[in-house]
C-alpha cells in the first residue's frame, strides 16, 4: 500500500523531531555550531539541520549517524513494554500503552540517516584525501546501508526495522534468562 | 575557508547569512525531549512486570511438558487476570488446559474471558472443537452426579446392589454418543470388582483420553503389577513429565524401581 510520505511523516512527527534533535545534540557534543534547524515542516525534507562543517572523520561520522543511535535506543526503550502489550497480548485499550507505542514506533521509524547525511560522509570522509584509509573502510559500508535503507523505506523497511527492534529485547531476554 | 565550505548546507535556498549564530534548543523542543525521557523512564518502570507476564506466556507450553503443568497454568491464569482483554493469552490458556485435561479451568476461561472476543475462522473452529468436548464432559459429569444422588437417596438398598445399578446405568450411558466415553470407562474401571475388567477399562480410558484425571498413574501401577515393567515405567515417567510433583506417580515409580532391583 502506497501512502504519501508526508502523511507518514505527519503521523510520526515525534520521530522527525528526535532525529533533528539528535543531529543538533551531536553537533553540540562535537563543538560544531548549528546555524539553522527545522525540527519539523510539511515540506521535503521534513526537517533539516545546517551546521558548521568539519574535516575530522570521527565528528563527521557522529553527527551523521547520531540520529540512528539516539532514535534506535530511545525508541526501543519507550516501546519495550508497549510492544509486548500491543504485539504479543494484542491489548489496545490502555491509553498509556497506545501513547508509548505511537511515540516509540514514530521515533524508531525515523532512525535511518538521510541521503543528505550519506552525501556528507561521502564528501567529508570518502572523497577527502586527508582522511585515512581506515576511516574510509569503516564509513563506506554505512553509506551503502544508508542508501539501501532509503530505497527500502519505500517498501516499509523503516516500519519493519521498528517492529523488529520492538520485539528484539523481550525475545532475547527470554532466551537468556 | 569560504562561507560555503564552512557549513554543511542543503544547497541553494538553504544558505544562511548568520554564521556567528549557534542555535540552541528552543524551550518547546526541550520540553518535548524531557517528556520523551520521562516516558522512557515510565516505560522502564513498567517493563519488569510486563516482561514477566511475557516470559510466563512464552514458556507456558514448555513448562507443561517439563513437569510444571499446575504451576504453568496457574501463572498463565494470573497473567490473564492482568490482561483480561488479551485474546492470545485467553486462547493459549484454554488450549493448554484442554491439552492437559484441566477441563474445569478451560471451561472457566471459556465462560469468563472468551465471551465477546472476535475470533478468526481457524480460532473459531478450534474453540468450537474444545466447546463440544467440554459439553460432552460436563453432560457426563451431570449424569453421573444425578446418578450418584439417586443411589444415595436409596437408603434401603445394599452397597452391592447400588454398585450393580451404577454399573448398569454406566453401560446404558455408553450408548449415548454425546456422553464422554473416557469418563464413563474411568468410573466403570474404578468401580469394577474384577481385576481384568478394571485393567480393560483403564486401557480404554487411556485410549480415549490419556490426560483424564490420574489414568496414566493407575494404568502404570497396573502394568507394574502385571509385570509389564517397561510399559509401567513409560506411563509413570510420562505422568511425572506432566507434573513433577505428582505424589501418586512418584510412589508408583519408587515401587517400580524397588521391583526392578528385586528382579535383577
Interface residues (C-beta under 8 A of the other chain):
Chain A: X14 X17 X18 X21 X24 X33 X34 X35 X36 X37 X39 X45 X48 X49 X50 X51 X52 X53 X74 X77 X78 X79 X80 X81 X82 X84 X85 X88 X89 X90 X91 X93 X96 X99 X100 X103 X104 X107 X116 X120 X170 X173 X174 X177
Chain B: X5 X6 X7 X8 X9 X10 X14 X16 X18 X19 X21 X22 X23 X25 X29 X32 X33 X36 X39 X40 X42 X43 X44 X46 X47 X50 X51 X53 X54 X55 X57 X58 X59 X83 X85 X86 X87 X88 X89
